[in-house]
Amino acid sequence: MEYIESLLDEYFDLSQTLGNLGGPEKAIELYDGLLGLEEEICWECSLPASTKYRGLFRMIPKDVSKEDYIKTAVQTLSREKARFFYSPNNGLFETFKAA
């Protein structure tokens, strides 16, 4: 989990910087880096890099501390990972069913 926490830490900082610069239109390269981090976070949690799963950690309230954001994001991602793998439409259930 430490690696995911470090990715979320970096994501928090980049997201704040992007917001301070005026958004994606003002810093395209920074925004591209943020999108890459989103993919990596999803992959590290064994989740598809879809809008649904990116949204689990994408919205950062302005008044939340970095530590609280990371803690909440890790809990949410872990919960969704379990749901993803044990849902009847994908994940482990489908793997066992196919075997």
PyMOL commands that set and color helices and strands:
alter all, ss='L'
color gray80, all
select helices_A, chain A and resi 2-21+28-44+51-58+66-86+92-98
alter helices_A, ss='H'
color red, helices_A
deselect
rebuild
show_as cartoon
